[in-house]
Amino acid sequence: MTQTPAPDAAPNAVAWPQPANSLYPALADTLSGSLTLFGDDGYDAQRRVWNGMIDVLPAAVVRAANTEDVAAVLAFAQATGLPLAVRGGGHNVAGNGTVDGGIVLDLGDLRGVEVDPAAGTATVGGGATLSDVDSATVPLGLAVPLGVVSGTGVAGLTLGGGVGWMTRSHGLSVDNLLGADVVLADGTTVHASAEENPELFWGLRGGGGNFGVVTSLTFRAWPLPESVYSGNLIYLGDRFENALHAFSAWSADVPDQLTTIVSFLVPPAEWEQGDDPIMAVGFAWAGEDQAEAEAVIDRLRALAAPDAELVQQTPWLDWQSAVDGVFPHGSRAYWKNTSFNSLDPALIDVLARRAREQSWRGTGFDLHHMGGAFGRIPEDATSFPVRDARYWLNIYGYWNDQADDEHHTAFVRGLSADMEPHAGGGQYVNFMGAEDPIQAAPGVYSGDKLARLRALKQSVDPGNLFRRNHNIAPGTV
């Protein structure tokens, strides 16, 4: 029985059409994993995603146990007309891992990680998190370039790009992806790599979840000390302009081994930094020579002495989870982002002014220093949108009280608007929020890259089954 498709996003609607009850037992009979329906025990826990602002009611949630379960759910979604959401770690800020009135395909049980130290590779299940991967690789002296919050799903992070603490030293997550197993819209499983299905492999590396369900990913894993030289140099509000000018000059020629993320926020109470906004220059050194790292950081101290600092050798597992408490599960979250190429005086004035306006806990923004290995990847080697950006700005809100929604989202939108005259045009799908998530791709990709992505979409998903994302519509032009 084919049903009229439910809307992809109609918060808390319960009048959506459902397949005949007889179809659900038939689906359940084909599954090795579990099926949870609206109204079942445990349904509320199964439907939740990380972003507490995304409060929708799927008709059903399937926890897949294998690729056969994935194929069965795709066939069921197409036969019934139910909209489909694919969930890895569920950490996507736009809430694309769930869908109102539809079916959620949850990969959270596919979390296995196999490390081959001799080959320097790690093969990761489609539901694995950063913590799963780091816990498997670190004891072997290896690390995969991933993100900065340990609960993030590896698959979703990677399909969008994968920015983290190894971006300058080893590139994005997609730059280290060697291959992936993908279940396509027609239920077939294919392997994508430089040798097999190379066009699909190209599209997966930055094109988001548009082309299929990725059930396994194989990455290059790099030698990394179990503890890394890392920390934060902290500047108070009256120092923001001076510190940013110093950072701009200093970051122009730092070695690739150093990745930095500059954060502006009122710090959480447990940080013991008070209630005023701070600028924290966070850094991690992906190299063996601590003396060289210390000399590099000393150059920044000489340009702008910090008001406080915490710098030390830190176990990689601890560093990778250091900001988990800032973004707890259930946070109400709203993000925007942009890229740009220089920290000129006018831009510094915008950032410093906006940072000082934050007299509350619940918003912030991060300035990611790009370049290095990231910038040496040719523009057309992957589908990631922009390679020549020197900086990427992620503007975020994270709070618990619904009463703060209007005020905090207004701050994020306001800073985003202020950045438009300075923006370089790059948008990163993993930093995009729930606002207008559908058909966002033309604002992310451009020109030949967008045309190539649309042609790939036409070949592997002409019916746009995988549309609950920052969508690339199928087409030939």
RODRENMAR-493788 format. One line per 3 residues: number of its first residue (from 1); their letters; for each residue z, x, y of C-alpha. Coordinates in steps of 0.1 Angstrom, whole numbers, plus 5000, padded with zeros to 4 digits. Layout:
<rs>
NUM) a) Z,X,Y; ...
</rs>
This chain:
<rs>
1) mtq) 5000,5000,5000; 4990,5014,5034; 5012,5007,5063
4) tpa) 5005,5008,5100; 5017,5042,5113; 5050,5042,5131
7) pda) 5053,5058,5166; 5059,5095,5164; 5088,5094,5188
10) apn) 5106,5061,5197; 5143,5070,5199; 5166,5049,5177
13) ava) 5140,5023,5169; 5147,5005,5136; 5119,4980,5136
16) wpq) 5093,5004,5123; 5073,4994,5093; 5083,5008,5059
19) pan) 5065,5012,5026; 5072,4986,5000; 5105,4994,4984
22) sly) 5088,4999,4951; 5070,5030,4965; 5102,5049,4971
25) pal) 5113,5051,4935; 5078,5062,4925; 5081,5090,4950
28) adt) 5116,5099,4938; 5103,5101,4902; 5078,5128,4912
31) lsg) 5104,5150,4930; 5126,5178,4917; 5144,5177,4951
34) slt) 5163,5148,4967; 5152,5117,4986; 5175,5101,5012
37) lfg) 5165,5067,5027; 5176,5051,5059; 5210,5035,5051
40) ddg) 5218,5057,5021; 5251,5077,5019; 5246,5110,5036
43) yda) 5217,5098,5056; 5232,5106,5090; 5239,5143,5080
46) qrr) 5204,5146,5066; 5186,5133,5097; 5204,5156,5122
49) vwn) 5187,5185,5138; 5202,5213,5160; 5193,5197,5193
52) gmi) 5218,5169,5198; 5195,5152,5224; 5170,5145,5196
55) dvl) 5187,5114,5181; 5160,5096,5161; 5160,5077,5128
58) paa) 5135,5088,5101; 5127,5063,5074; 5133,5090,5047
61) vvr) 5143,5126,5043; 5130,5147,5013; 5147,5180,5005
64) aan) 5119,5198,4987; 5128,5220,4957; 5094,5235,4952
67) ted) 5057,5234,4963; 5050,5204,4941; 5075,5184,4960
70) vaa) 5058,5194,4993; 5024,5183,4980; 5039,5150,4968
73) vla) 5054,5142,5002; 5021,5150,5020; 5003,5126,4997
76) faq) 5029,5100,5002; 5027,5103,5040; 4990,5100,5040
79) atg) 4990,5070,5016; 5016,5051,5036; 5006,5061,5071
82) lpl) 5041,5073,5079; 5043,5100,5105; 5054,5133,5091
85) avr) 5078,5160,5103; 5083,5193,5086; 5117,5210,5090
88) ggg) 5126,5246,5082; 5159,5256,5098; 5159,5225,5121
91) hnv) 5165,5247,5151; 5134,5237,5171; 5145,5228,5206
94) agn) 5118,5201,5209; 5131,5183,5178; 5099,5185,5159
97) gtv) 5118,5188,5126; 5124,5150,5126; 5105,5119,5135
100) dgg) 5115,5083,5142; 5104,5059,5115; 5087,5086,5096
103) ivl) 5093,5109,5067; 5110,5143,5071; 5100,5171,5047
106) dlg) 5130,5194,5047; 5125,5229,5033; 5162,5238,5037
109) dlr) 5166,5244,4999; 5138,5270,4999; 5159,5298,5012
112) gve) 5154,5327,4987; 5148,5362,5000; 5133,5390,4978
115) vdp) 5133,5425,4992; 5112,5453,4979; 5127,5485,4994
118) aag) 5100,5508,4980; 5072,5487,4995; 5092,5479,5026
121) tat) 5086,5442,5024; 5107,5410,5023; 5094,5377,5009
124) vgg) 5112,5347,5024; 5113,5310,5015; 5101,5285,5040
127) gat) 5136,5271,5046; 5154,5305,5051; 5172,5313,5083
130) lsd) 5176,5346,5101; 5210,5351,5085; 5195,5347,5050
133) vds) 5170,5375,5057; 5193,5398,5075; 5220,5395,5048
136) atv) 5194,5405,5022; 5177,5434,5041; 5206,5451,5060
139) plg) 5224,5464,5029; 5192,5481,5020; 5188,5498,5054
142) lav) 5160,5475,5064; 5153,5448,5090; 5125,5423,5097
145) plg) 5118,5416,5134; 5131,5381,5140; 5149,5362,5167
148) vvs) 5184,5363,5182; 5203,5333,5168; 5212,5336,5131
151) gtg) 5208,5299,5123; 5172,5298,5134; 5146,5290,5107
154) vag) 5124,5319,5099; 5092,5299,5093; 5092,5279,5125
157) ltl) 5102,5310,5145; 5074,5330,5130; 5046,5304,5133
160) ggg) 5053,5303,5171; 5055,5341,5175; 5090,5354,5169
163) vgw) 5107,5371,5199; 5139,5390,5193; 5158,5423,5195
166) mtr) 5129,5443,5179; 5100,5430,5200; 5094,5462,5219
169) shg) 5100,5485,5189; 5081,5466,5162; 5064,5436,5178
172) lsv) 5068,5399,5172; 5076,5383,5138; 5039,5374,5135
175) dnl) 5029,5410,5140; 5049,5419,5109; 5037,5390,5087
178) lga) 5017,5402,5058; 5010,5370,5040; 5020,5333,5036
181) dvv) 5018,5306,5010; 5006,5274,5026; 5004,5238,5013
184) lad) 4974,5222,5031; 4971,5186,5041; 4951,5178,5009
187) gtt) 4980,5191,4988; 4964,5224,4977; 4983,5256,4979
190) vha) 4966,5287,4993; 4976,5322,5002; 4968,5334,5037
193) sae) 4966,5371,5045; 4942,5396,5061; 4922,5395,5028
196) enp) 4926,5359,5017; 4918,5330,5041; 4919,5354,5071
199) elf) 4911,5327,5096; 4940,5306,5085; 4962,5337,5086
202) wgl) 4951,5343,5122; 4959,5308,5132; 4994,5308,5115
205) rgg) 5004,5338,5137; 5011,5319,5169; 4995,5285,5163
208) ggn) 5027,5268,5154; 5030,5243,5125; 4996,5228,5130
211) fgv) 4978,5240,5098; 5000,5233,5068; 5035,5237,5053
214) vts) 5044,5273,5049; 5066,5276,5018; 5068,5314,5016
217) ltf) 5063,5343,5040; 5060,5381,5033; 5070,5404,5060
220) raw) 5070,5441,5067; 5106,5453,5067; 5115,5484,5088
223) plp) 5142,5511,5084; 5171,5503,5107; 5206,5517,5108
226) esv) 5232,5494,5096; 5248,5497,5130; 5228,5499,5162
229) ysg) 5235,5512,5197; 5237,5480,5217; 5256,5461,5243
232) nli) 5257,5445,5277; 5259,5458,5312; 5274,5431,5334
235) ylg) 5268,5425,5371; 5285,5400,5394; 5268,5375,5417
238) drf) 5267,5397,5448; 5249,5424,5429; 5221,5403,5414
241) ena) 5193,5414,5438; 5203,5451,5436; 5206,5450,5398
244) lha) 5172,5433,5394; 5154,5458,5416; 5171,5486,5396
247) fsa) 5161,5469,5363; 5125,5465,5374; 5122,5503,5382
250) wsa) 5141,5514,5351; 5123,5491,5326; 5089,5504,5337
253) dvp) 5091,5534,5314; 5119,5529,5288; 5110,5540,5253
256) dql) 5097,5514,5228; 5129,5517,5207; 5148,5498,5234
259) tti) 5145,5460,5237; 5163,5443,5265; 5171,5407,5274
262) vsf) 5186,5400,5308; 5207,5368,5308; 5220,5348,5338
265) lvp) 5247,5323,5331; 5283,5312,5336; 5297,5329,5304
268) pae) 5315,5309,5277; 5353,5310,5282; 5357,5332,5251
271) weq) 5338,5360,5268; 5367,5364,5292; 5343,5371,5322
274) gdd) 5356,5343,5344; 5340,5312,5358; 5314,5327,5380
277) pim) 5278,5334,5370; 5269,5369,5357; 5239,5389,5350
280) avg) 5241,5406,5316; 5216,5433,5307; 5217,5431,5269
283) faw) 5200,5458,5248; 5195,5470,5213; 5182,5504,5203
286) age) 5160,5504,5171; 5162,5542,5165; 5184,5569,5149
289) dqa) 5189,5591,5180; 5220,5576,5198; 5220,5605,5223
292) eae) 5185,5595,5235; 5196,5559,5237; 5227,5568,5258
295) avi) 5205,5589,5282; 5182,5559,5287; 5211,5535,5295
298) drl) 5227,5562,5318; 5195,5560,5339; 5201,5523,5346
301) ral) 5238,5530,5353; 5227,5556,5379; 5204,5531,5396
304) aap) 5230,5503,5395; 5265,5509,5382; 5276,5478,5363
307) dae) 5307,5458,5372; 5317,5458,5336; 5302,5467,5303
310) lvq) 5306,5465,5265; 5284,5492,5248; 5290,5505,5213
313) qtp) 5275,5509,5178; 5274,5474,5164; 5266,5463,5129
316) wld) 5232,5447,5129; 5245,5415,5113; 5270,5411,5140
319) wqs) 5245,5418,5168; 5220,5393,5154; 5247,5366,5154
322) avd) 5265,5376,5187; 5252,5346,5207; 5255,5320,5179
325) gvf) 5285,5305,5196; 5266,5298,5228; 5241,5276,5210
328) phg) 5262,5257,5184; 5246,5230,5162; 5246,5197,5180
331) sra) 5242,5212,5214; 5222,5190,5238; 5194,5213,5248
334) ywk) 5164,5213,5272; 5142,5243,5277; 5112,5255,5297
337) nts) 5095,5289,5299; 5069,5311,5316; 5056,5346,5316
340) fns) 5049,5370,5345; 5039,5405,5351; 5061,5420,5378
343) ldp) 5096,5416,5394; 5084,5415,5430; 5109,5409,5458
346) ali) 5100,5372,5462; 5105,5366,5425; 5138,5385,5425
349) dvl) 5150,5363,5454; 5142,5331,5433; 5160,5344,5402
352) arr) 5191,5356,5421; 5194,5325,5442; 5190,5302,5412
355) are) 5215,5322,5391; 5242,5320,5418; 5237,5282,5420
358) qsw) 5251,5278,5385; 5288,5269,5390; 5290,5252,5356
361) rgt) 5288,5262,5320; 5257,5247,5303; 5226,5262,5317
364) gfd) 5212,5297,5319; 5180,5318,5317; 5169,5349,5299
367) lhh) 5145,5375,5310; 5128,5391,5280; 5113,5425,5287
370) mgg) 5080,5427,5267; 5055,5455,5264; 5059,5483,5238
373) afg) 5047,5474,5203; 5042,5438,5214; 5018,5447,5241
376) rip) 4997,5470,5220; 4985,5443,5197; 4949,5433,5207
379) eda) 4947,5399,5224; 4925,5384,5198; 4943,5399,5167
382) tsf) 4966,5369,5165; 4967,5334,5180; 4998,5342,5200
385) pvr) 4988,5331,5235; 4993,5361,5258; 4998,5398,5251
388) dar) 4997,5414,5286; 5028,5397,5300; 5055,5422,5310
391) ywl) 5083,5396,5312; 5090,5363,5296; 5115,5339,5311
394) niy) 5133,5313,5290; 5151,5287,5311; 5176,5267,5290
397) gyw) 5203,5241,5291; 5229,5238,5264; 5258,5213,5267
400) ndq) 5278,5187,5248; 5283,5158,5272; 5255,5133,5275
403) add) 5267,5126,5311; 5254,5161,5320; 5219,5154,5309
406) ehh) 5204,5145,5342; 5221,5173,5362; 5214,5201,5337
409) taf) 5178,5191,5329; 5172,5189,5367; 5183,5226,5371
412) vrg) 5159,5237,5343; 5130,5218,5358; 5138,5230,5393
415) lsa) 5138,5267,5383; 5107,5261,5363; 5090,5246,5394
418) dme) 5102,5275,5416; 5086,5300,5391; 5051,5284,5392
421) pha) 5038,5305,5421; 5048,5336,5402; 5038,5326,5367
424) ggg) 5012,5345,5347; 5001,5315,5327; 5017,5323,5293
427) qyv) 5037,5296,5275; 5056,5302,5243; 5058,5272,5220
430) nfm) 5092,5282,5206; 5107,5280,5241; 5091,5246,5249
433) gae) 5114,5216,5250; 5110,5179,5240; 5093,5169,5272
436) dpi) 5057,5159,5263; 5055,5178,5231; 5024,5161,5219
439) qaa) 4990,5175,5229; 5006,5204,5247; 4983,5230,5232
442) pgv) 4958,5231,5261; 4985,5243,5284; 4995,5270,5259
445) ysg) 4962,5284,5246; 4930,5287,5266; 4893,5294,5263
448) dkl) 4880,5309,5231; 4914,5310,5215; 4919,5273,5219
451) arl) 4884,5265,5206; 4890,5288,5176; 4923,5270,5168
454) ral) 4907,5236,5171; 4879,5246,5147; 4905,5259,5122
457) kqs) 4925,5226,5126; 4893,5207,5119; 4887,5226,5087
460) vdp) 4922,5224,5072; 4937,5192,5088; 4909,5170,5102
463) gnl) 4932,5139,5101; 4959,5157,5121; 4986,5150,5095
466) frr) 5006,5179,5110; 5009,5165,5145; 5046,5165,5150
469) nhn) 5045,5198,5169; 5029,5213,5200; 4998,5198,5187
472) iap) 4963,5214,5184; 4939,5185,5180; 4911,5190,5155
475) gtv) 4877,5195,5169; 4846,5217,5170; 4844,5225,5207
</rs>
